[in-house]
């Protein structure tokens, strides 16, 4: 994510207010990094599905995002991506009953 943290923070704040174009810009600026991180642990299809869930989670939680709370948009995004990566990895290694 090459943008300054404040840039994507502002986009996420705007997205939280319902600005779909800000959310689209947030996605465009961050998706390559998120997908790359997910692809490191998952196959391409699983990584793309996990990325969709990451961005859905971020969209749903965007209204409560407050950069003054000490968490940046990057933190929120990476937390969601790592959660999906862990869920997918565990799902692949857990024995099926």
C-alpha positions as CSV (number, residue, x, y, z in Angstrom):
1,X,0.0,0.0,0.0
2,X,2.0,2.9,-1.3
3,X,-0.3,5.7,-0.1
4,X,0.3,7.6,3.1
5,X,-1.7,6.1,6.0
6,X,-3.7,9.3,6.3
7,X,-4.8,8.9,2.7
8,X,-6.4,5.5,3.1
9,X,-7.7,6.5,6.6
10,X,-9.6,9.4,5.0
11,X,-11.0,7.1,2.4
12,X,-12.2,4.7,5.0
13,X,-13.8,7.4,7.1
14,X,-15.6,8.7,3.9
15,X,-16.6,5.1,3.1
16,X,-18.0,4.8,6.6
17,X,-20.2,7.8,5.8
18,X,-21.6,5.9,2.8
19,X,-19.3,7.3,0.1
20,X,-19.1,4.5,-2.3
21,X,-16.5,6.2,-4.6
22,X,-14.2,6.6,-1.5
23,X,-14.6,2.9,-0.8
24,X,-13.8,2.1,-4.4
25,X,-10.7,4.2,-4.2
26,X,-9.8,2.5,-0.9
27,X,-10.2,-0.9,-2.6
28,X,-8.2,0.0,-5.7
29,X,-5.3,1.2,-3.5
30,X,-5.2,-1.7,-1.1
31,X,-6.5,-4.8,-2.9
32,X,-3.2,-5.7,-4.7
33,X,-1.4,-5.9,-1.3
34,X,-4.2,-7.8,0.4
35,X,-4.5,-10.3,-2.5
36,X,-0.8,-10.8,-2.5
37,X,-0.7,-11.5,1.2
38,X,-3.6,-14.0,0.9
39,X,-2.0,-15.7,-2.1
40,X,1.1,-16.4,0.0
41,X,-1.0,-18.9,2.0
42,X,-3.9,-19.8,-0.2
43,X,-4.4,-20.8,-3.8
44,X,-5.6,-18.1,-6.2
45,X,-9.3,-18.9,-6.0
46,X,-9.4,-19.2,-2.2
47,X,-7.4,-16.0,-1.9
48,X,-9.8,-14.1,-4.1
49,X,-12.8,-15.4,-2.1
50,X,-11.0,-14.5,1.1
51,X,-10.3,-11.0,-0.2
52,X,-14.0,-10.5,-1.0
53,X,-14.8,-11.4,2.6
54,X,-12.1,-9.1,3.9
55,X,-13.5,-6.1,1.9
56,X,-17.1,-7.0,2.9
57,X,-16.0,-7.0,6.6
58,X,-14.2,-3.7,6.1
59,X,-17.3,-2.1,4.4
60,X,-19.5,-3.3,7.3
61,X,-17.2,-1.9,10.0
62,X,-16.2,1.3,8.2
63,X,-18.9,3.4,9.9
64,X,-17.2,2.7,13.3
65,X,-13.7,3.4,12.0
66,X,-12.0,6.3,13.9
67,X,-8.4,7.0,13.0
68,X,-8.1,8.9,16.3
69,X,-8.6,5.6,18.2
70,X,-5.0,4.7,17.4
71,X,-5.8,2.2,14.7
72,X,-5.1,3.1,11.1
73,X,-7.1,1.8,8.1
74,X,-4.1,-0.4,7.3
75,X,-4.4,-2.0,10.7
76,X,-8.1,-2.7,10.2
77,X,-7.5,-4.1,6.7
78,X,-4.6,-6.3,7.7
79,X,-6.4,-7.6,10.7
80,X,-9.3,-8.6,8.6
81,X,-7.0,-10.2,6.0
82,X,-5.0,-12.1,8.6
83,X,-8.3,-13.4,10.1
84,X,-9.4,-14.7,6.7
85,X,-6.0,-16.2,6.0
86,X,-6.1,-18.0,9.3
87,X,-9.7,-19.3,8.8
88,X,-8.8,-20.5,5.3
89,X,-5.6,-22.2,6.4
90,X,-7.3,-23.9,9.4
91,X,-10.1,-25.0,7.2
92,X,-7.7,-26.7,4.8
93,X,-5.8,-28.5,7.6
94,X,-8.7,-29.6,9.8
95,X,-9.9,-33.2,9.3
96,X,-13.3,-33.4,7.9
97,X,-15.9,-35.3,9.9
